[in-house]
Amino acid sequence: MTSRITALLLASAGMLTAVPALAQDAAVDTAEEEIAPEIIVTATRRAEALSDVPIAVSAIGGQALQNSGVTDLRALNQLAPSLIVSGATSETNFTARVRGIGTVGENPGLESSVALFIDGVYRSRTGAGLTELGEIERIEVLRGPQGTLFGRNASAGLLNVVTKKPSFDFGAYGAATYGNYDYMRFEGGVTGPIAGDKVAAKLEGVYMKRDGYIKQMTPGEPDVNDRDRWLLRGQLLIEPTSDISLRLIGDYGQRSENCCGAVFLNPVRNLTRSSPAGGTPIISANTLVPLLNALGANYQFASADEPFVRATATTPGRPYVADSKDWGVSGELNWDLGGAKLTSITAYRDY
C-alpha cells in the first residue's frame, strides 16, 4: 500500500513540474515573436545594426520621438539622459553637451564641440536644430570624440538626425495640437511615387505658434518667450537601378520670436561681508533696484509671500529678438559598385 501511495505522489509531482515547464516554453516562443526589429544606425558612416556598432551610441526611433512629443533637439534630453541642450540668452543658439562636456557659452561665433548633422549634412550652429524637424526616422546621439569619421568640431560627441525619406507607396500623415497660451501646432505631409518605381517624392510642412508666457509691462511691446516658426521640406528619391540611389532635399525654415526673457526670484537683496577680508555675511534691502526704477526702469518684483511673478519690462522699441532663417539643398548619392559602396553627399546651407 505504501509503495502504491509513493508512486502516485511521484506521478503527481511529475505532472506539477511539467506544467510550468510547458508555460515557460510558450513564454519563450511568444517573446521571440514579439522581439522588436533590429535597429539600423549610420553612426559609422554605413548602415549597421546598433548591436554591432563599436561605439557608445543611443538611437531613438521616430515612434519614440512621436510618443514623447519631441519636435526639436532641446526636448531630446528626456530620451537621451547623457545629452543636455540648454541656453538662456537666445533661442537661436543653444549649446549642446554630451556627458557634461561641450562648448561653454552661447556666442554665435563659436562652433559647438557636439557636432550636429541632419541627413548627413553638417550644421555649423546647434541653433539650426532647434527649429521644427518634420517627420524623423531616427536621431542618434554619439558619445565621445567622433572626429575620425565626422571631422570638424566633434570632440565631445555628435547628434545625427535622419529625416524620413520618400516612399514608393502612397501615404500621408497629419497632426494638430492645441494648448495653453494659445499654443497651436500643425504638421502634415504626403509621399508617393511620381514615376513608377523609379522616382518618389515627399512634401511636408510644420507650423507652430504660441503666445508669450511672461507678461510684458511696457505698453505696445509683445509678451516675452513666445513661439512663431514654420518649416517646409521637399524631397525626391531617384532609384534608376537597384544599385544606385539619389536623394535630393530642399528645405526652408523660419523663426520670428520674442525670446528669451527671465524673471526675478525672491528674495531680491544686497549681500555684503562684515569685513573686506571676509567675515559674516550681511543681508540688507536691495539698494540698486530703487535707483534703476528712478532712472526709468520698470522691473517687476513679486510680493514677499510669492517666489516670482511672470512679468517683465523692456525698453520701448527694443524687445527681445530671436529671428532666424535656415534653408538649403542637398544631394546624397549611394552607389553599390560590387566590391565597395560609394556614398557622396553635397550640400549648400544658409543660416
C-alpha positions as CSV (number, residue, x, y, z in Angstrom):
1,M,0.0,0.0,0.0
2,T,2.8,2.3,0.9
3,S,4.6,1.8,-2.4
4,R,1.4,2.5,-4.3
5,I,0.9,5.8,-2.5
6,T,4.5,6.7,-3.1
7,A,4.1,6.0,-6.8
8,L,1.0,8.2,-7.0
9,L,2.8,11.1,-5.2
10,L,5.8,10.9,-7.6
11,A,3.5,10.9,-10.6
12,S,1.6,13.9,-9.2
13,A,4.9,15.7,-8.6
14,G,6.0,15.0,-12.2
15,M,2.7,16.4,-13.5
16,L,3.1,19.6,-11.4
17,T,6.6,20.2,-12.5
18,A,5.7,19.7,-16.2
19,V,3.1,22.5,-16.2
20,P,5.4,25.4,-15.5
21,A,7.9,23.9,-18.0
22,L,5.3,24.0,-20.7
23,A,4.3,27.5,-19.7
24,Q,7.9,28.6,-19.8
25,D,8.4,27.2,-23.3
26,A,5.3,29.0,-24.5
27,A,6.5,32.3,-23.0
28,V,9.9,31.9,-24.7
29,D,8.1,31.4,-28.1
30,T,5.9,34.4,-27.5
31,A,8.8,36.6,-26.5
32,E,10.7,35.6,-29.6
33,E,7.7,36.5,-31.8
34,E,7.4,39.9,-30.1
35,I,11.1,40.9,-30.4
36,A,11.3,44.4,-32.0
37,P,13.0,44.6,-35.4
38,E,16.7,45.3,-35.4
39,I,17.7,48.9,-35.2
40,I,19.8,50.1,-38.1
41,V,22.1,53.2,-37.5
42,T,24.6,55.1,-39.6
43,A,26.9,56.2,-36.8
44,T,29.9,54.7,-38.5
45,R,29.1,56.2,-41.9
46,R,27.5,53.0,-43.1
47,A,24.2,51.2,-42.3
48,E,24.8,48.7,-39.4
49,A,22.8,47.1,-36.7
50,L,23.0,49.0,-33.4
51,S,24.3,45.9,-31.6
52,D,27.3,45.7,-34.0
53,V,28.4,49.4,-33.7
54,P,31.6,49.5,-31.5
55,I,30.9,53.0,-30.1
56,A,28.7,54.5,-27.4
57,V,25.5,55.5,-29.3
58,S,21.9,55.9,-28.4
59,A,19.4,55.5,-31.3
60,I,15.9,57.0,-30.8
61,G,13.3,56.0,-33.4
62,G,10.6,58.1,-34.9
63,Q,7.9,56.4,-32.9
64,A,9.6,57.1,-29.6
65,L,10.0,60.7,-30.6
66,Q,6.4,61.0,-31.5
67,N,5.2,59.3,-28.3
68,S,7.2,61.6,-26.1
69,G,6.3,64.8,-28.0
70,V,9.8,65.7,-29.1
71,T,9.8,68.1,-32.0
72,D,13.2,69.7,-31.7
73,L,16.6,68.9,-30.2
74,R,16.0,70.8,-27.0
75,A,13.3,68.3,-25.9
76,L,15.6,65.3,-26.6
77,N,17.0,65.4,-23.1
78,Q,14.2,63.2,-21.8
79,L,15.1,60.4,-24.2
80,A,18.9,60.7,-24.1
81,P,20.0,61.3,-20.5
82,S,23.6,61.9,-21.4
83,L,22.6,64.8,-23.6
84,I,22.0,68.3,-22.4
85,V,20.7,71.0,-24.8
86,S,20.4,74.3,-22.9
87,G,20.6,78.0,-23.2
88,A,19.3,81.2,-21.6
89,T,20.1,84.2,-23.8
90,S,18.9,83.2,-27.2
91,E,16.5,80.7,-28.9
92,T,18.7,80.6,-32.0
93,N,21.9,79.5,-30.5
94,F,21.7,77.0,-27.7
95,T,24.6,74.8,-26.5
96,A,24.7,71.0,-26.5
97,R,26.7,68.9,-24.1
98,V,27.3,65.1,-24.0
99,R,28.3,63.6,-20.7
100,G,28.6,67.1,-19.4
101,I,31.2,68.1,-21.9
102,G,30.7,70.7,-24.6
103,T,31.4,74.2,-25.7
104,V,30.9,76.8,-23.0
105,G,28.9,79.9,-23.9
106,E,26.3,80.8,-26.5
107,N,28.4,83.1,-28.6
108,P,27.1,82.6,-32.2
109,G,30.7,82.9,-33.4
110,L,31.6,79.6,-31.7
111,E,31.1,76.1,-33.2
112,S,29.8,73.6,-30.8
113,S,32.1,70.7,-29.8
114,V,29.0,68.5,-30.1
115,A,28.6,68.5,-33.9
116,L,25.1,68.4,-35.5
117,F,24.4,66.5,-38.7
118,I,21.0,66.5,-40.4
119,D,20.6,64.0,-43.2
120,G,24.4,63.7,-43.4
121,V,24.9,67.5,-43.8
122,Y,27.0,69.3,-41.1
123,R,25.3,72.2,-39.4
124,S,27.8,74.7,-38.0
125,R,25.4,76.0,-35.3
126,T,23.4,74.0,-32.8
127,G,20.6,76.6,-33.2
128,A,19.9,75.2,-36.6
129,G,18.5,72.1,-35.0
130,L,16.2,74.0,-32.5
131,T,13.6,74.7,-35.1
132,E,11.0,72.2,-36.2
133,L,12.4,69.0,-37.7
134,G,9.4,67.5,-39.5
135,E,9.0,63.7,-39.7
136,I,12.0,61.9,-38.2
137,E,13.2,58.4,-38.9
138,R,15.7,58.4,-36.0
139,I,18.1,60.5,-34.0
140,E,21.5,59.1,-33.0
141,V,23.4,60.5,-30.0
142,L,27.1,59.6,-30.2
143,R,29.1,59.9,-27.0
144,G,32.8,60.8,-27.0
145,P,35.1,62.1,-29.8
146,Q,33.8,61.5,-33.3
147,G,36.4,63.4,-35.4
148,T,37.7,60.3,-37.2
149,L,34.5,59.7,-39.2
150,F,32.8,63.1,-39.0
151,G,35.6,65.5,-38.8
152,R,35.1,69.2,-38.0
153,N,34.4,70.0,-34.4
154,A,33.1,66.7,-32.9
155,S,35.5,66.3,-30.0
156,A,32.7,65.9,-27.4
157,G,30.1,64.0,-29.3
158,L,27.7,64.2,-32.2
159,L,24.0,64.5,-32.9
160,N,22.9,62.7,-36.1
161,V,19.4,63.4,-37.3
162,V,17.9,61.3,-40.1
163,T,14.6,62.5,-41.5
164,K,12.1,60.1,-43.1
165,K,12.7,59.7,-46.9
166,P,10.1,59.5,-49.6
167,S,8.2,56.2,-50.1
168,F,7.2,54.4,-53.3
169,D,3.9,53.6,-51.6
170,F,1.4,56.5,-51.4
171,G,0.9,57.8,-47.9
172,A,0.1,60.9,-45.9
173,Y,0.1,62.0,-42.3
174,G,-1.1,64.9,-40.2
175,A,-1.3,66.1,-36.7
176,A,-2.8,69.1,-34.8
177,T,-2.1,70.2,-31.3
178,Y,-3.6,72.9,-29.1
179,G,-2.5,74.0,-25.6
180,N,-2.4,76.8,-23.1
181,Y,-1.2,80.3,-24.1
182,D,-2.9,79.6,-27.4
183,Y,-0.4,77.1,-28.4
184,M,-1.0,75.7,-31.9
185,R,1.0,73.3,-33.9
186,F,0.1,71.8,-37.3
187,E,2.1,69.2,-39.1
188,G,1.4,67.2,-42.2
189,G,3.0,65.6,-45.3
190,V,2.3,63.5,-48.3
191,T,4.5,61.0,-50.2
192,G,4.3,58.6,-53.1
193,P,5.6,57.6,-56.5
194,I,5.7,60.0,-59.4
195,A,7.4,57.8,-62.0
196,G,6.6,54.2,-61.2
197,D,9.2,52.5,-59.1
198,K,12.0,54.9,-60.2
199,V,11.1,58.2,-58.6
200,A,9.3,59.0,-55.4
201,A,8.6,62.4,-53.8
202,K,7.6,63.8,-50.4
203,L,6.4,67.2,-49.3
204,E,5.9,68.2,-45.7
205,G,5.4,71.3,-43.6
206,V,5.2,72.3,-39.9
207,Y,3.7,75.5,-38.4
208,M,3.9,76.3,-34.7
209,K,2.7,79.4,-32.8
210,R,2.3,80.2,-29.1
211,D,1.8,83.4,-27.0
212,G,4.5,84.5,-24.6
213,Y,4.1,83.3,-21.0
214,I,5.9,86.3,-19.4
215,K,3.7,89.4,-19.4
216,Q,5.2,92.5,-21.0
217,M,4.6,95.6,-18.9
218,T,5.9,98.0,-21.5
219,P,3.0,99.4,-23.5
220,G,3.0,98.4,-27.1
221,E,5.5,95.6,-26.7
222,P,4.7,91.9,-27.1
223,D,4.7,89.4,-24.3
224,V,8.0,87.5,-23.9
225,N,9.0,83.9,-24.7
226,D,6.5,83.3,-27.4
227,R,6.8,80.9,-30.4
228,D,6.3,81.6,-34.1
229,R,8.1,79.2,-36.5
230,W,7.5,77.1,-39.6
231,L,9.3,74.6,-41.8
232,L,8.7,73.4,-45.4
233,R,10.7,70.5,-46.8
234,G,10.5,68.7,-50.2
235,Q,12.4,65.6,-51.3
236,L,13.0,63.4,-54.3
237,L,14.2,59.8,-54.2
238,I,15.5,58.6,-57.5
239,E,16.4,54.9,-58.0
240,P,17.2,54.1,-61.6
241,T,18.6,50.7,-60.8
242,S,18.8,48.5,-57.7
243,D,22.5,49.6,-57.2
244,I,22.0,53.4,-57.5
245,S,20.0,55.7,-55.2
246,L,19.9,59.5,-55.3
247,R,18.1,61.6,-52.6
248,L,17.6,65.3,-53.2
249,I,16.3,67.5,-50.3
250,G,15.4,71.2,-50.2
251,D,14.1,72.9,-47.0
252,Y,13.3,76.3,-45.6
253,G,12.7,77.2,-42.0
254,Q,12.0,80.5,-40.3
255,R,11.6,81.8,-36.7
256,S,10.4,85.2,-35.6
257,E,10.1,85.2,-31.8
258,N,10.4,87.4,-28.8
259,C,12.9,85.4,-26.7
260,C,14.5,85.0,-24.2
261,G,13.4,86.7,-21.0
262,A,13.6,85.8,-17.3
263,V,12.0,86.8,-14.1
264,F,13.4,87.9,-10.7
265,L,13.3,85.4,-7.9
266,N,12.7,86.4,-4.3
267,P,14.3,87.5,-2.1
268,V,15.9,90.4,-4.1
269,R,18.5,91.8,-1.6
270,N,22.0,93.0,-1.0
271,L,24.7,90.7,0.3
272,T,27.9,92.1,1.8
273,R,30.5,91.0,4.3
274,S,31.3,92.3,7.7
275,S,34.9,92.9,6.7
276,P,36.9,93.3,3.4
277,A,38.8,90.1,4.2
278,G,35.6,88.1,4.6
279,G,33.7,87.7,7.8
280,T,30.0,87.2,8.4
281,P,27.5,87.7,5.5
282,I,25.2,90.7,6.0
283,I,21.8,90.7,4.3
284,S,20.1,94.0,3.7
285,A,17.4,95.5,1.4
286,N,18.4,95.9,-2.3
287,T,19.6,99.5,-3.0
288,L,20.2,99.1,-6.7
289,V,16.6,98.4,-7.7
290,P,15.1,101.7,-6.5
291,L,17.8,103.6,-8.3
292,L,17.2,101.8,-11.6
293,N,13.5,102.3,-11.3
294,A,14.0,106.0,-10.6
295,L,16.0,106.3,-13.8
296,G,13.1,104.9,-15.8
297,A,13.3,101.2,-15.5
298,N,10.2,99.2,-14.7
299,Y,11.4,96.0,-13.1
300,Q,8.7,93.6,-11.8
301,F,9.1,92.0,-8.4
302,A,6.8,89.7,-6.5
303,S,5.5,90.5,-3.1
304,A,7.2,89.0,-0.1
305,D,4.9,86.0,0.0
306,E,5.5,85.0,-3.6
307,P,8.6,83.5,-5.2
308,F,8.2,85.3,-8.5
309,V,5.8,86.9,-11.0
310,R,5.7,86.1,-14.7
311,A,6.1,89.7,-15.7
312,T,8.9,91.9,-17.1
313,A,9.6,95.2,-18.8
314,T,11.9,96.2,-21.7
315,T,13.0,99.5,-23.2
316,P,10.3,100.8,-25.6
317,G,11.1,99.8,-29.2
318,R,13.8,97.3,-28.0
319,P,12.1,93.9,-27.5
320,Y,13.9,90.6,-27.2
321,V,14.6,89.3,-30.6
322,A,15.1,85.7,-31.8
323,D,14.8,85.8,-35.6
324,S,16.4,83.2,-37.9
325,K,16.2,81.9,-41.4
326,D,17.6,78.5,-42.3
327,W,17.5,77.0,-45.8
328,G,19.5,74.7,-48.0
329,V,19.6,72.0,-50.6
330,S,21.5,68.7,-50.5
331,G,22.0,65.6,-52.6
332,E,23.1,62.1,-51.4
333,L,24.3,59.5,-53.9
334,N,24.6,55.9,-52.9
335,W,26.2,53.5,-55.4
336,D,26.8,49.8,-54.9
337,L,29.9,49.1,-57.0
338,G,30.0,45.4,-56.1
339,G,33.2,45.2,-54.1
340,A,32.6,48.5,-52.5
341,K,29.9,51.1,-51.8
342,L,30.2,54.8,-52.7
343,T,28.3,57.5,-50.8
344,S,28.6,61.1,-51.8
345,I,26.9,64.0,-50.0
346,T,26.9,67.5,-51.4
347,A,25.0,70.4,-49.9
348,Y,24.7,74.2,-49.6
349,R,23.3,75.8,-46.4
350,D,22.5,79.3,-45.4
351,Y,21.7,80.1,-41.7
